[in-house]
Amino acid sequence: MISEDLSNLNNQELLVLIAGKNAADCVRDVSSPYELGSKRIQELVDDGLSKKAALKVLAALELGRRALDRPGNGFLSTPNKVYDRVRHMGTLDHEEVKVIIVNTKNQLRKIITMSKGTEGAAHMEPKDLFSVLLKEGAGSFILVHNHPSGDPTPSRSDVALTKKIMQGAELLGLRFLDHMVIGNHTYHSLRGDIQPWND
């Protein structure tokens, strides 16, 4: 009988609760929840899970990530710390753009999805970003988006968008801290590419 104290359960036992015994059997070689969360639905199906079970597993992991996104939870003071919060974006099969709003101490306030696109692109206008930031009363923010190819090298359009947002943020008195591109198990920070960086 499985313990009701979930903190005492190992990864396999938690998987049984989420998606049934077959789920634990199919992913027995997975060593950590992060490794599991880095898989896409089709990869879990290829491992032997039903699509329904795969969705349950990834939904549980997504809830866990959102639980960490409560205001004031952790300092996002370096690109590495930001990446740890959004590294799951590197497993998406489509492009997404998110804005991370932080307070003056770089503590998380809110993460907002600005755009969901295709495998090749996700369109977002700077004016839409600033509209959201002003509505939220944001003072500081970080922009992140993923490249489904897994390669985080910024495109020309990524650099051009970053420069437009820098200009707009300066006019509005907002601190634009970074624009990060998320790849597969890696990332690229544009803050180091564009000098001077005005924040």
C-alpha positions as a Markdown table, in Angstrom:
| # | Residue | x | y | z |
|---|---|---|---|---|
| 1 | Met | 0.0 | 0.0 | 0.0 |
| 2 | Ile | 1.4 | 3.4 | -1.0 |
| 3 | Ser | 2.0 | 5.9 | 1.9 |
| 4 | Glu | -0.2 | 8.9 | 2.1 |
| 5 | Asp | 2.9 | 11.0 | 3.0 |
| 6 | Leu | 3.9 | 11.9 | -0.6 |
| 7 | Ser | 7.3 | 13.2 | 0.5 |
| 8 | Asn | 8.3 | 9.7 | 1.4 |
| 9 | Leu | 7.5 | 8.3 | -2.1 |
| 10 | Asn | 10.1 | 7.7 | -4.7 |
| 11 | Asn | 9.7 | 8.9 | -8.3 |
| 12 | Gln | 8.3 | 5.6 | -9.5 |
| 13 | Glu | 5.6 | 5.6 | -6.8 |
| 14 | Leu | 4.6 | 9.1 | -7.6 |
| 15 | Leu | 4.2 | 8.2 | -11.2 |
| 16 | Val | 2.0 | 5.3 | -10.2 |
| 17 | Leu | -0.3 | 7.8 | -8.4 |
| 18 | Ile | -0.3 | 10.1 | -11.4 |
| 19 | Ala | -0.7 | 7.8 | -14.4 |
| 20 | Gly | -1.0 | 4.2 | -13.2 |
| 21 | Lys | 1.4 | 1.3 | -12.8 |
| 22 | Asn | 2.2 | 1.1 | -16.5 |
| 23 | Ala | 3.6 | 4.6 | -16.4 |
| 24 | Ala | 6.3 | 3.6 | -13.8 |
| 25 | Asp | 7.1 | 0.5 | -15.8 |
| 26 | Cys | 7.6 | 2.5 | -19.1 |
| 27 | Val | 9.8 | 5.2 | -17.7 |
| 28 | Arg | 11.7 | 3.1 | -15.1 |
| 29 | Asp | 15.1 | 4.3 | -16.5 |
| 30 | Val | 14.2 | 7.9 | -15.9 |
| 31 | Ser | 16.5 | 9.1 | -13.1 |
| 32 | Ser | 14.9 | 12.5 | -12.2 |
| 33 | Pro | 11.7 | 14.5 | -12.6 |
| 34 | Tyr | 13.7 | 17.0 | -14.7 |
| 35 | Glu | 14.7 | 14.3 | -17.1 |
| 36 | Leu | 11.1 | 13.3 | -17.3 |
| 37 | Gly | 9.9 | 16.9 | -17.8 |
| 38 | Ser | 12.4 | 17.4 | -20.6 |
| 39 | Lys | 10.5 | 14.8 | -22.7 |
| 40 | Arg | 7.8 | 15.7 | -25.2 |
| 41 | Ile | 4.5 | 13.9 | -25.3 |
| 42 | Gln | 5.4 | 11.8 | -28.3 |
| 43 | Glu | 8.7 | 10.7 | -26.7 |
| 44 | Leu | 6.7 | 9.4 | -23.7 |
| 45 | Val | 4.3 | 7.7 | -26.0 |
| 46 | Asp | 7.3 | 6.1 | -27.7 |
| 47 | Asp | 8.4 | 4.9 | -24.3 |
| 48 | Gly | 5.2 | 3.0 | -24.0 |
| 49 | Leu | 2.8 | 5.4 | -22.3 |
| 50 | Ser | -0.7 | 6.0 | -23.6 |
| 51 | Lys | -1.2 | 9.6 | -24.8 |
| 52 | Lys | -3.6 | 10.1 | -21.9 |
| 53 | Ala | -1.0 | 8.9 | -19.4 |
| 54 | Ala | 1.7 | 11.1 | -21.0 |
| 55 | Leu | -0.5 | 14.1 | -20.7 |
| 56 | Lys | -1.2 | 13.4 | -17.0 |
| 57 | Val | 2.5 | 13.1 | -16.2 |
| 58 | Leu | 3.4 | 16.4 | -18.0 |
| 59 | Ala | 0.4 | 18.1 | -16.5 |
| 60 | Ala | 1.6 | 17.2 | -13.0 |
| 61 | Leu | 5.1 | 18.5 | -13.8 |
| 62 | Glu | 3.6 | 21.7 | -15.2 |
| 63 | Leu | 1.6 | 22.2 | -12.0 |
| 64 | Gly | 4.7 | 21.8 | -10.0 |
| 65 | Arg | 6.5 | 24.4 | -12.0 |
| 66 | Arg | 3.6 | 26.8 | -11.6 |
| 67 | Ala | 3.7 | 26.3 | -7.8 |
| 68 | Leu | 7.2 | 27.6 | -7.9 |
| 69 | Asp | 6.0 | 30.8 | -9.7 |
| 70 | Arg | 4.4 | 32.4 | -6.7 |
| 71 | Pro | 5.4 | 36.0 | -6.1 |
| 72 | Gly | 8.6 | 36.5 | -4.2 |
| 73 | Asn | 9.8 | 33.0 | -4.7 |
| 74 | Gly | 13.5 | 33.2 | -5.4 |
| 75 | Phe | 15.8 | 35.8 | -6.7 |
| 76 | Leu | 16.2 | 35.9 | -10.5 |
| 77 | Ser | 19.5 | 37.8 | -10.3 |
| 78 | Thr | 21.5 | 35.9 | -12.9 |
| 79 | Pro | 20.7 | 34.3 | -16.3 |
| 80 | Asn | 21.3 | 30.8 | -14.8 |
| 81 | Lys | 18.6 | 31.4 | -12.2 |
| 82 | Val | 16.2 | 32.6 | -14.8 |
| 83 | Tyr | 17.0 | 29.6 | -17.0 |
| 84 | Asp | 16.3 | 27.2 | -14.1 |
| 85 | Arg | 12.8 | 28.7 | -13.9 |
| 86 | Val | 12.0 | 28.4 | -17.6 |
| 87 | Arg | 14.2 | 25.5 | -18.8 |
| 88 | His | 11.2 | 23.4 | -19.6 |
| 89 | Met | 10.5 | 25.8 | -22.6 |
| 90 | Gly | 13.4 | 24.0 | -24.3 |
| 91 | Thr | 11.3 | 20.9 | -24.8 |
| 92 | Leu | 8.4 | 22.7 | -26.5 |
| 93 | Asp | 7.6 | 21.8 | -30.1 |
| 94 | His | 6.4 | 25.4 | -30.8 |
| 95 | Glu | 7.8 | 28.8 | -30.0 |
| 96 | Glu | 6.5 | 30.8 | -27.0 |
| 97 | Val | 7.3 | 34.3 | -25.7 |
| 98 | Lys | 7.0 | 35.0 | -22.0 |
| 99 | Val | 7.7 | 38.0 | -19.9 |
| 100 | Ile | 9.0 | 37.6 | -16.4 |
| 101 | Ile | 8.1 | 40.5 | -14.1 |
| 102 | Val | 10.3 | 41.0 | -11.1 |
| 103 | Asn | 10.5 | 43.5 | -8.3 |
| 104 | Thr | 13.3 | 45.9 | -7.5 |
| 105 | Lys | 15.1 | 43.0 | -5.7 |
| 106 | Asn | 14.8 | 40.8 | -8.8 |
| 107 | Gln | 12.3 | 38.6 | -7.0 |
| 108 | Leu | 9.6 | 37.0 | -9.1 |
| 109 | Arg | 6.3 | 38.8 | -9.3 |
| 110 | Lys | 4.7 | 37.1 | -12.3 |
| 111 | Ile | 5.3 | 35.1 | -15.5 |
| 112 | Ile | 3.0 | 36.0 | -18.4 |
| 113 | Thr | 2.8 | 34.2 | -21.7 |
| 114 | Met | 2.8 | 36.8 | -24.4 |
| 115 | Ser | 2.6 | 34.7 | -27.5 |
| 116 | Lys | 2.3 | 31.1 | -28.7 |
| 117 | Gly | 3.4 | 30.4 | -32.2 |
| 118 | Thr | 4.5 | 27.7 | -34.6 |
| 119 | Glu | 7.7 | 25.6 | -34.8 |
| 120 | Gly | 9.3 | 28.5 | -36.6 |
| 121 | Ala | 8.1 | 31.7 | -34.9 |
| 122 | Ala | 6.0 | 33.4 | -32.3 |
| 123 | His | 5.0 | 36.9 | -33.2 |
| 124 | Met | 4.9 | 39.7 | -30.5 |
| 125 | Glu | 4.7 | 43.4 | -31.0 |
| 126 | Pro | 6.6 | 45.6 | -28.5 |
| 127 | Lys | 3.5 | 47.7 | -28.0 |
| 128 | Asp | 1.6 | 44.6 | -26.8 |
| 129 | Leu | 4.4 | 43.8 | -24.3 |
| 130 | Phe | 4.4 | 47.4 | -22.9 |
| 131 | Ser | 0.6 | 47.4 | -22.6 |
| 132 | Val | 0.8 | 44.3 | -20.4 |
| 133 | Leu | 3.7 | 45.7 | -18.4 |
| 134 | Leu | 2.0 | 49.0 | -17.7 |
| 135 | Lys | -1.3 | 47.2 | -16.8 |
| 136 | Glu | 0.6 | 45.0 | -14.3 |
| 137 | Gly | 2.4 | 48.0 | -12.8 |
| 138 | Ala | 5.7 | 46.4 | -13.7 |
| 139 | Gly | 9.0 | 48.2 | -13.1 |
| 140 | Ser | 11.5 | 45.5 | -14.1 |
| 141 | Phe | 11.2 | 42.6 | -16.6 |
| 142 | Ile | 13.0 | 39.9 | -18.4 |
| 143 | Leu | 11.9 | 38.6 | -21.8 |
| 144 | Val | 12.3 | 34.9 | -22.7 |
| 145 | His | 11.4 | 32.8 | -25.7 |
| 146 | Asn | 12.4 | 29.4 | -27.0 |
| 147 | His | 13.7 | 28.0 | -30.2 |
| 148 | Pro | 12.1 | 24.6 | -30.8 |
| 149 | Ser | 15.1 | 23.6 | -32.9 |
| 150 | Gly | 17.1 | 23.4 | -29.7 |
| 151 | Asp | 19.7 | 25.9 | -30.8 |
| 152 | Pro | 19.5 | 29.1 | -28.7 |
| 153 | Thr | 21.5 | 31.2 | -31.1 |
| 154 | Pro | 19.6 | 34.5 | -31.5 |
| 155 | Ser | 18.2 | 35.3 | -35.0 |
| 156 | Arg | 18.5 | 38.7 | -36.6 |
| 157 | Ser | 14.9 | 39.3 | -35.8 |
| 158 | Asp | 15.6 | 38.4 | -32.1 |
| 159 | Val | 18.3 | 41.1 | -31.9 |
| 160 | Ala | 16.1 | 43.6 | -33.7 |
| 161 | Leu | 13.2 | 43.0 | -31.4 |
| 162 | Thr | 15.5 | 43.3 | -28.4 |
| 163 | Lys | 16.8 | 46.7 | -29.5 |
| 164 | Lys | 13.2 | 48.0 | -30.1 |
| 165 | Ile | 12.2 | 46.9 | -26.6 |
| 166 | Met | 15.3 | 48.5 | -25.1 |
| 167 | Gln | 14.3 | 51.8 | -26.7 |
| 168 | Gly | 10.7 | 51.6 | -25.6 |
| 169 | Ala | 11.6 | 50.5 | -22.1 |
| 170 | Glu | 13.9 | 53.5 | -21.7 |
| 171 | Leu | 11.2 | 55.9 | -22.8 |
| 172 | Leu | 8.7 | 54.4 | -20.4 |
| 173 | Gly | 11.2 | 54.3 | -17.5 |
| 174 | Leu | 11.1 | 50.4 | -17.3 |
| 175 | Arg | 14.1 | 48.2 | -16.5 |
| 176 | Phe | 14.6 | 45.7 | -19.3 |
| 177 | Leu | 17.0 | 43.3 | -17.6 |
| 178 | Asp | 17.6 | 40.7 | -20.3 |
| 179 | His | 16.2 | 38.8 | -23.3 |
| 180 | Met | 17.0 | 35.1 | -23.2 |
| 181 | Val | 16.6 | 32.5 | -25.9 |
| 182 | Ile | 15.9 | 29.0 | -24.5 |
| 183 | Gly | 17.2 | 25.9 | -26.3 |
| 184 | Asn | 17.5 | 22.3 | -25.5 |
| 185 | His | 19.4 | 22.1 | -22.2 |
| 186 | Thr | 21.0 | 25.5 | -22.9 |
| 187 | Tyr | 20.3 | 29.2 | -23.3 |
| 188 | His | 21.6 | 32.4 | -24.7 |
| 189 | Ser | 21.5 | 35.8 | -23.0 |
| 190 | Leu | 21.3 | 38.7 | -25.4 |
| 191 | Arg | 22.4 | 41.1 | -22.6 |
| 192 | Gly | 26.0 | 40.2 | -23.3 |
| 193 | Asp | 25.6 | 40.8 | -27.1 |
| 194 | Ile | 24.1 | 44.3 | -27.1 |
| 195 | Gln | 26.3 | 47.1 | -25.7 |
| 196 | Pro | 25.6 | 49.3 | -24.0 |
| 197 | Trp | 22.6 | 47.6 | -22.4 |
| 198 | Asn | 20.4 | 50.3 | -20.8 |
| 199 | Asp | 18.4 | 49.1 | -17.8 |
